């Protein structure tokens, strides 16, 4: 895939690359596994499909039109997959229906398009939780997450030191990219405005309300 084309369609050009499950400048930000993303190598993709014994099986991209950025992303990704011989098909539902289908982990779809905002803002553990059973949107064929990923998730959740938790998060992120649990294609800014009496509010990728107060 070519992430630039995908994000251009999603954002009208207002986006930044971000090869991480966290935002730059946050505690758990890491570029572990970056080399696995945005390779844009159709020849390699065709060779891997041949090696895997792919015979045109349907690959369903679940999306919606309520959020144009998600629909446009799916539309471009579909064309990119088709270009290398993958039988990619769009499944377009309204947002509530698409979300419910994604949460049930049914066999009706392969990729679900969503924006990660709240999960990312809540840190490493909550970000990984969306891929860890029993709350995973990502559903492996055998219904079980890779043991090493779950070990990393446990360390991020319960590790005794920040250094250990950060190392485990980096390893989990790389595993997530390797197993295609998630594909972060880029980040888009949020328009944020505050009143003049709001003190110490610092714009970020998502609203941050800590250390913010209203001047009386």
FITIDREN-526690 format. One line per 5 residues: number of its first residue (from 1); their letters; for each residue x, y, z of N, C-alpha, C. Coordinates in nm, 2 decimals, padded with zeros to 4 digits. Atoms other than C-alpha are relative to their C-alpha. Layout:
FITIDREN-526690
NUM	A	X Y Z X Y Z X Y Z | ...
END
This chain:
FITIDREN-526690
1	XXXXX	00.08 -00.12 00.00 00.00 00.00 00.00 00.09 00.12 00.00 | -00.06 -00.13 00.00 00.09 00.36 -00.05 -00.08 00.09 00.10 | 00.07 -00.08 -00.10 00.00 00.55 00.27 -00.03 00.14 -00.04 | 00.02 -00.14 00.05 00.04 00.89 00.11 -00.12 00.01 -00.07 | 00.12 -00.01 00.08 -00.23 00.82 -00.14 -00.13 -00.02 00.09
6	XXXXX	00.11 00.03 -00.08 -00.46 00.68 00.13 -00.03 00.12 00.09 | 00.02 -00.11 -00.09 -00.41 00.97 00.37 -00.03 00.13 -00.07 | 00.04 -00.12 00.08 -00.44 01.23 00.10 -00.15 00.00 -00.03 | 00.14 00.02 00.02 -00.78 01.09 00.02 -00.08 00.02 00.13 | 00.07 -00.01 -00.13 -00.87 01.08 00.39 -00.01 00.14 00.05
11	XXXXX	-00.02 -00.13 -00.08 -00.76 01.43 00.48 00.01 00.12 -00.09 | -00.02 -00.11 00.09 -00.74 01.65 00.17 00.14 00.07 00.02 | -00.13 -00.05 -00.01 -00.37 01.68 00.24 00.05 00.04 00.14 | -00.03 -00.05 -00.13 -00.38 01.78 00.61 00.03 -00.12 00.09 | -00.03 00.12 -00.08 -00.20 01.48 00.77 00.15 -00.01 00.02
16	XXXXX	-00.14 00.02 -00.02 00.13 01.36 00.90 00.02 -00.15 00.01 | -00.03 00.15 -00.02 00.30 01.01 00.88 00.02 -00.02 00.15 | -00.02 00.04 -00.14 00.31 00.83 01.22 00.01 -00.15 00.01 | -00.01 00.14 00.00 00.45 00.48 01.22 00.00 -00.06 00.14 | 00.01 00.03 -00.14 00.33 00.42 01.58 -00.14 -00.01 00.04
21	XXXXX	00.13 00.00 -00.06 00.03 00.33 01.78 -00.02 00.10 00.11 | 00.01 -00.11 -00.10 00.10 00.63 02.00 00.04 00.13 -00.08 | -00.04 -00.13 00.06 00.14 01.00 01.92 00.14 00.04 00.04 | -00.13 -00.05 -00.04 00.48 01.16 01.91 00.00 00.08 00.13 | -00.01 -00.07 -00.12 00.59 01.30 02.24 -00.06 -00.06 00.12
26	XXXXX	00.07 00.07 -00.11 00.39 01.06 02.45 00.09 -00.11 00.06 | -00.09 00.09 -00.07 00.54 00.81 02.70 00.03 -00.13 -00.08 | -00.01 00.13 00.06 00.48 00.50 02.49 00.03 00.01 -00.15 | -00.03 -00.02 00.14 00.57 00.64 02.15 00.12 -00.08 -00.04 | -00.11 00.08 00.05 00.79 00.40 01.95 -00.02 -00.02 -00.15
31	XXXXX	00.01 00.03 00.14 00.87 00.34 01.59 00.04 -00.15 -00.03 | -00.03 00.15 00.01 00.93 -00.04 01.65 -00.09 -00.06 -00.11 | 00.08 00.06 00.11 00.82 -00.22 01.33 -00.02 00.09 -00.11 | 00.03 -00.10 00.10 00.83 00.09 01.12 00.03 -00.05 -00.14 | -00.04 00.06 00.13 01.01 -00.10 00.84 -00.11 -00.08 -00.07
36	XXXXX	00.11 00.09 00.06 00.70 -00.32 00.79 -00.11 00.08 -00.06 | 00.12 -00.09 00.05 00.47 -00.02 00.70 00.04 00.07 -00.12 | -00.01 -00.09 00.11 00.42 00.18 00.39 00.12 -00.04 -00.10 | -00.11 00.04 00.09 00.66 -00.03 00.17 -00.03 00.04 -00.14 | 00.04 -00.04 00.14 00.46 00.05 -00.15 00.09 -00.08 -00.10
41	XXXXX	-00.08 00.09 00.09 00.62 -00.25 -00.33 -00.09 -00.10 -00.06 | 00.09 00.10 00.07 00.37 -00.41 -00.57 00.06 -00.13 -00.04 | -00.07 00.12 00.05 00.63 -00.65 -00.71 00.01 -00.10 00.12 | -00.02 00.08 -00.11 00.70 -00.78 -00.36 -00.13 -00.06 00.05 | 00.13 00.05 -00.04 00.33 -00.81 -00.28 -00.05 -00.11 -00.09
46	XXXXX	00.03 00.11 00.09 00.27 -01.02 -00.59 00.07 -00.13 00.02 | -00.09 00.12 -00.02 00.56 -01.25 -00.51 -00.05 -00.07 00.13 | 00.04 00.06 -00.13 00.43 -01.30 -00.15 -00.14 -00.06 -00.02 | 00.12 00.06 00.03 00.08 -01.37 -00.28 00.02 -00.13 -00.07 | -00.03 00.13 00.07 00.22 -01.64 -00.51 00.05 -00.10 00.10
51	XXXXX	-00.06 00.09 -00.10 00.43 -01.78 -00.22 -00.11 -00.06 00.09 | 00.10 00.04 -00.10 00.12 -01.79 00.00 -00.11 -00.09 -00.06 | 00.11 00.08 00.07 -00.09 -01.98 -00.26 -00.13 00.07 -00.01 | 00.12 -00.08 00.01 -00.34 -01.70 -00.30 -00.07 -00.03 -00.13 | 00.07 00.03 00.12 -00.61 -01.79 -00.55 -00.13 00.09 -00.02
56	XXXXX	00.11 -00.09 00.03 -00.84 -01.49 -00.56 -00.10 00.00 00.11 | 00.10 00.00 -00.10 -01.01 -01.54 -00.23 -00.04 00.15 00.04 | 00.05 -00.13 -00.03 -01.23 -01.24 -00.13 00.06 00.06 00.12 | -00.05 -00.07 -00.11 -01.08 -00.98 00.10 -00.10 00.12 00.02 | 00.11 -00.09 -00.02 -01.36 -00.76 00.25 00.05 00.12 00.09
61	XXXXX	-00.03 -00.12 -00.07 -01.30 -00.40 00.36 -00.12 00.06 00.06 | 00.12 -00.05 -00.06 -01.56 -00.29 00.61 00.01 00.15 00.03 | -00.01 -00.14 -00.02 -01.63 00.08 00.61 -00.14 00.07 00.00 | 00.13 -00.07 00.00 -01.90 00.35 00.62 00.02 00.13 -00.07 | 00.00 -00.13 00.07 -02.00 00.68 00.45 -00.03 00.11 00.10
66	XXXXX	00.03 -00.10 -00.10 -02.09 00.86 00.78 00.13 00.08 00.03 | -00.13 -00.06 -00.02 -01.72 00.94 00.82 00.08 00.00 -00.14 | -00.07 00.00 00.14 -01.58 01.04 00.47 00.14 -00.04 00.00 | -00.14 00.04 00.00 -01.22 01.00 00.58 00.02 -00.15 00.00 | -00.01 00.15 -00.01 -01.28 00.63 00.66 -00.04 -00.06 -00.13
71	XXXXX	00.05 00.05 00.13 -01.48 00.57 00.34 00.11 00.02 -00.11 | -00.10 -00.03 00.10 -01.22 00.74 00.13 00.13 -00.08 00.01 | -00.12 00.09 -00.03 -00.93 00.55 00.30 -00.03 -00.14 -00.06 | 00.03 00.14 00.05 -01.11 00.22 00.22 -00.01 -00.01 -00.15 | 00.01 00.00 00.14 -01.18 00.32 -00.13 00.14 -00.01 -00.07
76	XXXXX	-00.14 00.00 00.06 -00.81 00.39 -00.21 00.07 -00.13 00.03 | -00.07 00.12 -00.04 -00.69 00.09 -00.02 -00.05 -00.12 -00.09 | 00.06 00.10 00.08 -00.93 -00.13 -00.22 00.06 00.00 -00.14 | -00.06 -00.01 00.13 -00.79 00.00 -00.55 00.15 -00.05 00.00 | -00.14 00.04 -00.01 -00.43 -00.06 -00.43 00.01 -00.15 00.01
81	XXXXX	00.00 00.14 -00.01 -00.51 -00.41 -00.33 -00.03 -00.07 -00.13 | 00.04 00.06 00.13 -00.68 -00.49 -00.66 00.11 00.01 -00.10 | -00.11 -00.02 00.09 -00.38 -00.35 -00.84 00.11 -00.11 00.00 | -00.10 00.11 -00.01 -00.16 -00.64 -00.72 -00.07 -00.13 -00.01 | 00.07 00.12 00.02 -00.43 -00.90 -00.78 -00.08 -00.06 00.11
86	XXXXX	00.08 00.05 -00.12 -00.61 -00.92 -00.45 -00.15 00.03 -00.03 | 00.14 -00.02 00.02 -00.99 -00.96 -00.48 -00.06 00.07 00.11 | 00.05 -00.09 -00.10 -01.07 -00.67 -00.26 -00.14 00.05 -00.03 | 00.14 -00.05 00.01 -01.44 -00.57 -00.20 -00.04 00.08 00.11 | 00.05 -00.09 -00.10 -01.59 -00.29 -00.01 -00.14 -00.05 00.06
91	XXXXX	00.13 00.02 -00.07 -01.87 -00.35 00.25 -00.03 00.13 00.07 | 00.03 -00.13 -00.05 -02.03 -00.02 00.32 -00.13 00.00 00.07 | 00.12 00.00 -00.09 -02.27 00.01 00.61 00.00 00.14 00.07 | 00.00 -00.12 -00.08 -02.38 00.30 00.83 00.09 -00.03 00.12 | -00.10 00.01 -00.11 -02.14 00.37 01.12 -00.04 -00.09 00.11
96	XXXXX	00.04 00.09 -00.11 -02.34 00.20 01.40 00.01 -00.15 -00.04 | 00.00 00.14 00.04 -02.38 -00.12 01.20 00.14 -00.05 -00.03 | -00.14 00.04 00.03 -02.02 -00.13 01.08 00.07 -00.02 00.14 | -00.07 00.02 -00.13 -01.90 -00.08 01.44 -00.04 -00.12 00.07 | 00.05 00.12 -00.07 -02.12 -00.35 01.58 00.05 -00.13 -00.07
101	XXXXX	-00.06 00.11 00.07 -02.00 -00.59 01.31 00.14 -00.02 00.04 | -00.14 00.01 -00.03 -01.64 -00.51 01.39 00.02 -00.06 00.14 | -00.02 00.04 -00.14 -01.69 -00.57 01.77 -00.04 -00.15 00.01 | 00.04 00.14 -00.01 -01.85 -00.91 01.71 00.11 -00.09 -00.06 | -00.11 00.08 00.06 -01.54 -01.02 01.51 -00.05 -00.11 -00.09
106	XXXXX	00.06 00.10 00.09 -01.75 -01.20 01.25 00.09 -00.03 -00.12 | -00.08 00.04 00.12 -01.61 -01.37 00.94 -00.05 00.07 -00.12 | 00.05 -00.07 00.11 -01.79 -01.12 00.72 00.09 00.11 -00.06 | -00.09 -00.11 00.04 -01.50 -00.88 00.69 00.15 -00.04 00.04 | -00.14 00.02 -00.03 -01.12 -00.87 00.69 00.07 00.13 00.06
111	XXXXX	-00.06 -00.13 -00.05 -01.03 -00.50 00.75 -00.11 00.09 00.03 | 00.10 -00.10 -00.05 -01.23 -00.25 00.95 00.07 00.14 00.01 | -00.06 -00.13 00.00 -01.16 00.12 00.91 -00.06 00.09 00.11 | 00.04 -00.08 -00.12 -01.17 00.34 01.22 00.11 00.10 00.03 | -00.10 -00.09 -00.05 -01.00 00.63 01.39 00.03 -00.03 00.14
116	XXXXX	-00.03 00.03 -00.14 -00.81 00.57 01.71 00.04 00.14 00.06 | -00.02 -00.13 -00.07 -00.84 00.88 01.93 00.00 -00.02 00.15 | 00.01 00.02 -00.15 -00.96 00.79 02.28 00.10 -00.10 00.05 | -00.09 00.10 -00.04 -00.77 00.47 02.30 00.15 00.04 00.01 | -00.14 -00.05 00.01 -00.44 00.63 02.20 00.02 00.10 00.12
121	XXXXX	-00.02 -00.10 -00.11 -00.50 00.92 02.45 00.01 -00.06 00.13 | 00.00 00.07 -00.13 -00.54 00.67 02.73 00.13 -00.08 00.03 | -00.13 00.06 -00.03 -00.19 00.53 02.69 00.02 -00.14 -00.06 | -00.04 00.13 00.06 -00.02 00.20 02.60 -00.09 -00.11 00.03 | 00.09 00.11 -00.04 -00.24 -00.04 02.79 -00.13 00.00 -00.08
126	XXXXX	00.13 -00.01 00.06 -00.57 00.09 02.65 00.01 -00.02 -00.15 | -00.02 00.01 00.14 -00.43 00.10 02.30 00.02 -00.15 -00.04 | -00.02 00.15 00.03 -00.32 -00.27 02.31 -00.12 -00.08 00.03 | 00.12 00.07 -00.04 -00.65 -00.37 02.48 -00.09 -00.03 -00.12 | 00.09 00.02 00.11 -00.83 -00.33 02.15 00.04 -00.12 -00.09
131	XXXXX	-00.05 00.12 00.08 -00.62 -00.62 02.01 00.02 -00.12 00.09 | -00.02 00.10 -00.09 -00.61 -00.83 02.32 -00.13 -00.06 00.05 | 00.13 00.07 -00.04 -00.88 -01.09 02.40 -00.02 00.02 00.15 | 00.13 00.03 00.07 -01.15 -01.08 02.53 -00.06 00.12 -00.07 | 00.05 -00.12 00.05 -01.19 -00.72 02.40 00.05 00.04 -00.14
136	XXXXX	-00.06 -00.03 00.12 -01.02 -00.75 02.07 -00.09 00.03 -00.12 | 00.07 -00.01 00.13 -01.15 -00.61 01.74 00.08 -00.09 -00.10 | -00.08 00.09 00.08 -00.86 -00.80 01.58 -00.04 -00.15 00.05 | 00.04 00.14 -00.04 -00.97 -01.17 01.57 00.08 -00.10 -00.08 | -00.08 00.10 00.07 -00.71 -01.44 01.48 -00.09 -00.11 -00.04
141	XXXXX	00.08 00.11 00.05 -00.83 -01.74 01.28 -00.03 -00.11 00.11 | 00.03 00.09 -00.10 -00.80 -01.96 01.59 -00.06 00.06 00.13 | 00.06 -00.07 -00.11 -00.96 -01.70 01.82 00.09 00.02 00.11 | -00.10 -00.03 -00.11 -00.64 -01.67 02.02 00.11 00.09 -00.04 | -00.11 -00.09 00.04 -00.39 -01.39 02.02 00.13 -00.07 00.02
146	XXXXX	-00.13 00.07 -00.02 -00.03 -01.48 01.98 00.05 00.01 00.14 | -00.04 00.00 -00.14 00.12 -01.58 02.31 00.10 00.11 00.04 | -00.10 -00.10 -00.04 00.41 -01.33 02.30 -00.07 00.14 00.00 | 00.08 -00.13 00.00 00.16 -01.04 02.22 -00.07 00.01 00.14 | 00.07 00.00 -00.13 -00.04 -01.14 02.53 00.09 00.02 00.12
151	XXXXX	-00.10 -00.02 -00.11 00.27 -01.16 02.74 00.05 00.14 00.01 | -00.03 -00.15 00.00 00.37 -00.81 02.63 -00.11 00.08 00.05 | 00.11 -00.07 -00.05 00.02 -00.69 02.70 -00.01 00.00 00.15 | 00.00 00.02 -00.14 00.04 -00.83 03.05 00.11 00.09 00.06 | -00.12 -00.08 -00.05 00.38 -00.66 03.10 -00.04 00.15 00.00
156	XXXXX	00.04 -00.14 00.01 00.24 -00.32 02.98 -00.10 00.03 00.11 | 00.10 -00.02 -00.10 -00.05 -00.36 03.21 00.05 -00.01 00.15 | -00.03 00.02 -00.14 00.13 -00.48 03.52 00.15 00.01 00.03 | -00.15 00.00 -00.02 00.51 -00.43 03.47 00.04 00.09 00.12 | -00.04 -00.08 -00.12 00.69 -00.30 03.78 00.07 00.13 -00.03
161	XXXXX	-00.07 -00.13 00.03 00.89 -00.03 03.60 -00.05 00.05 -00.14 | 00.04 -00.06 00.13 00.82 00.21 03.32 00.09 -00.05 -00.11 | -00.09 00.05 00.10 01.12 00.09 03.13 -00.04 -00.13 -00.06 | 00.05 00.13 00.04 00.99 -00.26 03.12 -00.13 00.01 -00.07 | 00.13 -00.01 00.07 00.64 -00.15 03.02 00.02 00.06 -00.14
166	XXXXX	-00.03 -00.06 00.13 00.78 00.06 02.74 00.06 -00.10 -00.10 | -00.07 00.10 00.08 01.00 -00.22 02.61 -00.11 -00.11 -00.05 | 00.10 00.10 00.04 00.70 -00.46 02.61 -00.10 00.06 -00.10 | 00.09 -00.07 00.10 00.48 -00.20 02.43 00.07 00.00 -00.14 | -00.07 00.00 00.13 00.74 -00.17 02.16 00.00 -00.13 -00.07
171	XXXXX	00.00 00.13 00.06 00.76 -00.54 02.11 -00.14 -00.04 -00.04 | 00.14 00.03 00.04 00.38 -00.57 02.11 -00.04 00.07 -00.13 | 00.03 -00.07 00.12 00.36 -00.30 01.85 00.06 -00.06 -00.13 | -00.06 00.07 00.11 00.60 -00.48 01.62 -00.07 -00.12 -00.04 | 00.08 00.12 00.02 00.41 -00.80 01.66 -00.13 00.03 -00.07
176	XXXXX	00.13 -00.04 00.05 00.09 -00.62 01.58 00.01 00.03 -00.15 | -00.03 -00.03 00.14 00.24 -00.49 01.25 00.03 -00.13 -00.08 | -00.04 00.13 00.07 00.39 -00.83 01.16 -00.13 -00.08 -00.03 | 00.12 00.09 00.02 00.05 -01.01 01.21 -00.11 00.08 -00.06 | 00.10 -00.09 00.06 -00.14 -00.72 01.05 -00.13 00.01 00.09
181	XXXXX	00.12 -00.03 -00.09 -00.36 -00.67 01.36 -00.05 00.14 -00.02 | 00.04 -00.14 00.02 -00.36 -00.30 01.28 00.10 00.06 -00.10 | -00.08 -00.07 00.09 -00.23 -00.07 01.01 -00.02 00.15 00.02 | 00.01 -00.14 -00.02 -00.17 00.29 01.12 00.05 00.07 -00.13 | -00.04 -00.06 00.12 -00.16 00.49 00.80 00.04 00.15 00.01
186	XXXXX	-00.03 -00.14 -00.03 -00.12 00.84 00.95 -00.09 00.07 00.10 | 00.08 -00.08 -00.10 -00.26 01.11 01.18 -00.04 00.13 -00.06 | 00.06 -00.12 00.04 -00.48 01.40 01.12 -00.02 00.09 00.12 | 00.02 -00.09 -00.12 -00.51 01.71 01.34 -00.14 00.02 00.03 | 00.13 -00.04 -00.04 -00.81 01.82 01.53 -00.01 00.15 00.02
191	XXXXX	00.01 -00.14 -00.02 -00.94 02.17 01.52 -00.05 00.03 00.14 | 00.03 -00.02 -00.15 -00.94 02.30 01.88 00.00 00.15 00.03 | 00.01 -00.14 -00.04 -01.05 02.63 02.02 -00.04 00.01 00.15 | 00.03 -00.02 -00.14 -01.07 02.76 02.38 -00.03 00.14 00.03 | 00.03 -00.14 -00.04 -01.20 03.07 02.56 00.13 00.06 00.06
196	XXXXX	-00.12 -00.07 -00.05 -00.95 03.33 02.67 00.03 -00.02 00.15 | -00.03 00.02 -00.15 -00.99 03.24 03.04 00.04 -00.14 00.03 | -00.05 00.14 -00.02 -00.88 02.88 02.99 00.15 00.00 00.00 | -00.15 -00.01 -00.01 -00.52 02.85 03.11 00.06 -00.13 -00.02 | -00.09 00.12 00.02 -00.25 02.61 03.01 -00.05 -00.11 -00.09
201	XXXXX	00.05 00.10 00.10 -00.44 02.44 02.73 00.10 -00.01 -00.11 | -00.10 00.02 00.11 -00.19 02.30 02.48 -00.06 -00.09 -00.11 | 00.06 00.08 00.11 -00.33 02.18 02.14 00.09 -00.12 -00.02 | -00.07 00.13 00.02 -00.24 01.82 02.06 -00.08 -00.08 -00.10 | 00.07 00.08 00.10 -00.36 01.54 01.83 -00.14 -00.03 00.05
206	XXXXX	00.13 00.02 -00.06 -00.65 01.49 02.07 -00.01 00.10 00.12 | 00.00 -00.09 -00.11 -00.78 01.72 02.35 00.06 -00.06 00.13 | -00.06 00.03 -00.13 -00.57 01.71 02.67 -00.04 00.09 00.10 | 00.06 -00.09 -00.10 -00.74 01.84 02.98 00.07 00.00 00.13 | -00.07 -00.01 -00.13 -00.49 01.77 03.25 00.08 00.12 00.01
211	XXXXX	-00.07 -00.13 -00.03 -00.32 02.07 03.41 -00.06 00.12 -00.07 | 00.07 -00.11 00.07 -00.58 02.29 03.25 -00.10 00.06 00.11 | 00.10 -00.06 -00.10 -00.79 02.54 03.46 -00.06 00.12 -00.06 | 00.08 -00.12 00.05 -01.04 02.82 03.41 00.04 00.12 00.10 | -00.03 -00.12 -00.08 -00.92 03.16 03.53 -00.12 00.08 00.03
216	X	00.12 -00.07 -00.05 -01.18 03.33 03.74 00.01 00.15 -00.01
END
